[in-house]
Amino acid sequence: MVDPATPDLLALLGARGPRGLLPLHLPAHGRGRGLAPALRHLLSRSPGSWDLPELPQIGGPLLEEGAVAVSQRRCAALLGASHCWFGVNGASGLLQAALLALCPPGSQVLLPRNVHRSLLHGCVLAQVEPILFDLPFDPLSGLWLPPGPGDLEAVLAATAAAGLPKPAALVLVDPTYQGQRARLPELVTLAHRAGLPVLVDQAHGRGEALASGADLVVISLQKAGGGLAQAGALLARGERCDPAAIERALLWLQTSSPSALLLAATAAAITHGASAAGQRQRQRAEAIGHALRHRLLAQGFSLLAAADPLRLVLLTGPIGVSGLEADAWLMERGVIAELPEPGALTFCLGQVPPPRLVARLTRSLQAMRRALQQPPLPLFRRPPLPLVASPVLPLAQAWRATSVLVPLELAVGRVAAEPLCPYPPGIPLLCPGERIDRARAEWLLGQRLLWPGQIADTVRVVAD
Ligand SMILES: Cc1ncc(COP(=O)(O)O)c(C=O)c1O
């Protein structure tokens, strides 16, 4: 039931927001402060003047001629890609198109356990089976860590040893939502040596994976740039993926009326990010990120060592609270974080961090600690997952099967018919088609307590 006091969308967006908020969430433009200048200029023009169809002069992401094609070529050159396609359905839609282009129906794809759910949806659309591989785990934060080269070697060896068919591609997530980075050049070299093209989900990055040799890279200009929500780009480099296959996949998935505003937002954000002014803006933001980090460490807070200074990840276990509790307490006081998780709370500082951020956030976190501090939480339990695993029932078949809801306690031995997926971060803890063994069921029961309200005490399983 919706609370009758909740305003409708137009009323909410049209209202003056509460004063004194400290918004530290995505989009990274921070409620307009960090919008790319060309986009800000466009939005200040007569309302609606920029909402144009695919007129011949404008064209579209799949057309050879027109302004969109010119912008895409310019952005490809700026980012070191051979091709660039703008998208208007976020990183999700572009990841799905990339998957469809790389993996023929009936093939397999290697996906890391920290994969965003959009790629599972992509597997359903592409009729592709995931081979899910486990990742290193950090018991202090409860987070998966990026794989190292040794981890990937073990995954490739285990895939072959399990008699699984050779996958059509490898997907990596880099950086992670929390800003952690893998040693991409080594990982990509290993994959290429094994004959696998590599798709990197850089929704939280800026296309740097291309320089590491990645074949396809997806970026989201609202997460690490001054673009609008849904603005994204798919970048290609090298010979391993046929541009015609990518364009065919984009055609299947894309609206036939892509918003000129969103396409322009992508162009503006990429162009600004690569400009001298954009780089200076980023350096200023990063300096604030470093100052904040030093101040909080000096105050005794534990922070995740993240490679991205604009992602601040507070480890909440050492102060005895879950990231979800800390988030609820801060939210009531106007501090809006991006990603609460059982052992961590991630703040996105944005392209232009809010005024007086260091002092304000330090004060709020000190107050939160005084109010909520308890003895440290126990370390988090590693998920009991095999190094590589394929669903026992094809993903799409399980997801569409006749299903029944059973309590998690009674799900042992059953096959999942839906993902268990707290959102954000949108990373499935269980995938359709996976058999729930006892260890997994017990771990999921533990997860339910760690994600209150986000994981039900029942799970939908395939009917007998
Ligand atoms: C790693 C990762 N990939 C892809 C996505 C999907 O991005 P979008 O919401 O722009 O479709 C997200 C969203 O949070 C994400 O965290």
The ligand as a Gaussian input file, in Angstrom:
#p B3LYP/6-31G(d) Opt

LIG

0 1
 C       28.192000      -2.660000     -12.244000
 C       26.914000      -2.171000     -12.865000
 N       26.637000      -2.471000     -14.142000
 C       25.516000      -2.070000     -14.749000
 C       24.579000      -1.321000     -14.078000
 C       23.321000      -0.882000     -14.783000
 O       23.382000       0.471000     -15.032000
 P       22.080000       1.305000     -15.472000
 O       21.273000       1.469000     -14.233000
 O       22.645000       2.568000     -16.008000
 O       21.375000       0.544000     -16.498000
 C       24.797000      -0.993000     -12.737000
 C       23.798000      -0.233000     -11.974000
 O       23.911000       0.034000     -10.829000
 C       25.994000      -1.427000     -12.116000
 O       26.249000      -1.144000     -10.830000

